[in-house]
Amino acid sequence: MAARSRSPRTSLVCALLFAGLVTPARAAPPEPAPFGAGEGRSLLRDIDMPQSHVAGEADAAAVAVNPAAMGFLRGFSGVLAGNYTRAASQRRGGGFGVFVAVPLTLKLFGQKLAENFLSLGAGYQRLCPFGCGRLPSQDSVEWYRDDWVPADLDYNKLTLAAAVPLMRWAPGLSLGISYARMWSEHNLYAQRLHQAELSLAYRPSRYVALGLVARAINSPKAGADLRIPEPPRPGILDRRQPFELDAEVAVRPIKGSRSLELGVGARVVPMPNNDPRFHTPVVAPRGRIAAGGKGWRLFGEVERYYVNTIGQSGGADALRAMVGLELDFTHVGVAAGPVLGPSGPEGFGAQGGAFKLRASAERYTTLAQPPLEALRFNVDKYAGDRGAGRLVDALDRYSELRRDRAVVALEVDGSGNGWGEIEEIREAMLRVRARGGKVAVYLRGAGLKDYFLATAADRVILHPGARLSIVGMRSEIFYYAELLGRLGAKAEFVRAYEYKSRPEQWERTGPTPESDAQRRLLLTDIWNHVVRMVAQGRQTTPEKVVRWIDTAPHTAEQALRAGMIDAVGYADELEGELEKWLTRKVNLRAPSSLPVHDQSFGPGPVIAVVHVEGTISDGESLTVPLVGSVLAGGRTLVRAIDKLREDRRVKAVVVRIDSPGGSVAASDDMARALDRIAKIKPVVISFGDVAASGGYYVATAGSYIFADATTKTGSIGVFRPKVDVSGVLAKFGVHVESIDYGAHAGLYTWFKPYTPEERAAAQAGVDASYQEFIARVAKARKMTIEQVDAVARGRVWSGVRARELGLVDAYGGLREAVAHAREQAKLKPGEGDVRHVPAPPSLGDQISAIFGLKLPSPLGLGESAMVWVLRRLPPSLWLSERPADLALAEETIVVE
């Protein structure tokens, strides 16, 4: 609505400006013109390019046009530009220029610390001061003598520029600075001229951009060192080049796209030079328009200038106009058109022409259809929840662009993704096929999870020396009660309730009947889903798939004969296998890592995706390299969520949860922060591989929940850990003497067992946390407390069964959740950028984790405990300074 309401006013302003500019120009000076007559222009001015993008497109030409715009570059850019003006036109601005610009990324030890923290550029120009070609007659001005005035007055200009993007502190803002030096073999006026500029580029939204350049802020003197005998007027050879302000506002009113762009600007010279050669209007307005489609645009530009005559301080108004065509290809673009204006006795006509050739690392929307190619993805490089999301996005973008021409080859060698993440990748592969594309999977060996992924493809190829080890599905639970007993320790957990089986690992040597039943049900649901999907993908029956699994592992030849795969081949033969299958030439390559050129000025509406990854803990989010544990820090996430609430560009929030839970306090803090957002913006939940216990607690802040069929869901329950390690200390001759004031002063210590009163108090606290938990679930899911309790009590459900029980609203992954959030925010399909927060832990965080993190052991053994054991302990347990309520689910599903 805002863009439509602004458009009529913008159009009116442009119309008035264009009407004022296109008034008939007064008569141009007759030829032969005196030497120096024609357009008044500073020697510092650059060549005229096809479009004056002071506020607009960012490429290497920004070195000369507006250095601050380099701050918006996403990759290397180079521009070759030229302008030819006939000498008879008496126009300046001819010549050619070469410009390069590159954004710099700050890295340390191979890790990216800051992206585009600085952009650098350089440019060289050869300028024609009085039009290109032969100079006008010099006979009428006798003091220009042939013995010192050469026929060639061209001069050179070298520019160095830098831009500092300030997006972290002021979104859309970039500042620039440049320095230029001029020299010439013959033109002494341009000798040793220095120029300094300051610039600003601001893109407050996807629709509007502003540019401002302060040119020649040092006002250098031209001809200060020139010595001519008996000049006609004192001081005419020693004139300062004028300081200029060059400003422009550009608008892209149609969804912020390049299909239509309007620009209005002006050069303002507060103190113009009276020398007719350099005299310019105080205000020289200009306007431009560009319109077109995919990869092409027609453009037009008009600008006011003065035509001066020697010996007069004034000048006649004149109009420069340009029309042309711009074409974009993936990494190359070209723009060209004639320059029109007063042209001597011929009247208004062609003065010359201008062109610009661009080459850039950024990928532009291309006019030409790229040749047939196949993208080769190494799935192992997309591990984890965020990695799987990047792969899904890449597959969807590629197939939406290519449709029935899309060809995808995925290489798999032990994926590091969970069942839920694999399922979302699988669905993306099926969408490629649904759009008419082709998908192949190359296996270097595979277990059941990898084969589950592969069966979504049109064609499965297996390495000749690999085996298809689809031996089944297995759940492994470790029980530590006997180990603790041998050490002299005893677990004294309290829990709510019988299905909250995590405490059993510390208190028992095996599962209770309730725990065993729920694990079998969960595994059965996942097993049935996987077998059914594999059978569907291979166009066979579930019974046959079960026989394949029961007789595994299989050699490559056995798998081929059984119909489990389609071909056998080595990795270097993959391209040939695809060509035989598709019966056409295929160019197999990795997906490009080069950035995509932004089609809009600045950020538009945003759908924010908040990632809750790993065990929920108090404090900051962290990845602990030593044991490979990921912590979702409540402090980090609450801070990120609060910023989203205040960000007006964020129209909806999707919470992506891939967590078994953890700290009740941190989960509650996150849920409360999301509750505050939900009052003003839609909050939608997406479950990844696991969303249990504290992870499900966070989900109660959302209005709608998506989950995959294999997502481990629920575990609505609470427990409080406590291990009595007094026996361990006694074995080493250590005795603890305490003095207590208060009946429950020893409630939190691990150096003595609970008293009956303390256990009752601990149980009461856990019960209170549980009641609050199920009350939140009841309110969020529109259920009664009794209904929630019936499906809670610590149970873990598959996504399939969770939907039947009302704990989940719909099947789907992050893609479906983002689409639903757009709909809830009343955005159009595809509208709104997706922003992922918070950023993954930085290098500094990792260093802190390695060198500054203490790892207290719940067994009282300090840091000498085996890393093997630490990997299997919940991080929120061994990072806790004292017992605290935990909403933490149990084991993971292991595939052999």
ABEGO torsion letter per residue (X at the ends): XAAAAAAAAAAAAAAAAAAAAABBBBBBBBOBBBBGBEBBBBAABBBBBABBBABEBBBAAAAAABAAAAAABABBBBBBBBBBBBAAAGBBGBEBBBBBBBBBBBBBGGBBABBGABBBBBBBBBBBAAEBEBBBBAAABAABBAAABBABABBBBBBBBBBBBAAAABBGBBBBBBBBBBBBAABAAABGBBBBBBBBBBBABAABBBBBBBBGAAGBBBGAABBBBGBABBGAABBBBBBBBBBBBBBBABGGBAABBBBBBBBBBABBBABAAABBBABBBBBBBBBEBBGBBBBBBBBBBBBBBBGBABBBBBBBBBBBBBBBBAABBBBBBBBBEBBEAAEBBBAEBBBBBBBBABBBBBABBBBBBBBBBBAAAABEAAAAAAAAAAAAAAAAAAEAABBBBBBBBGBABBAAAAAAAAAAAAAAAAAGBBBBBBBAEBBAAAAAAAAABABBBBBAABBBBBAEBBBBBBBAAAAAAAAGBBBBBBBOBAABAAAAAAABABBBAAAAAAAAAAAAAAAAAAAAAAAAAAGBBAAAAAAAAAAOBBBAAAAAAAGABABBBBAAAAAAAAAAAAGBBBBBBBBBABBBBBABABBBBBBBBBBBBEBBBBEBBBBBAAAGBBBBBAAAAAAAAAAAAABAABABBBBBBBBAEEBAAAAAAAAAAAAAAAAABBBBBBBBABBBEAAAAAAAABABBBBBAABBBEGBBBBBBBBBAAAAAAAAGBBBBBBBBEAAAAAABAABBBBAAAAAAAAAAAAAAAAAAAAAAAAAAGBBAAAAAAABGGBBBBAAAAAAAGABABBEBAAAAAAAAAAAAGBBBGBEBBBBOBBBBBAAAAAAAAAABBBBBAAGAEAABBAAAAAABBAAAAABABBBBBBBBBBBBBBX
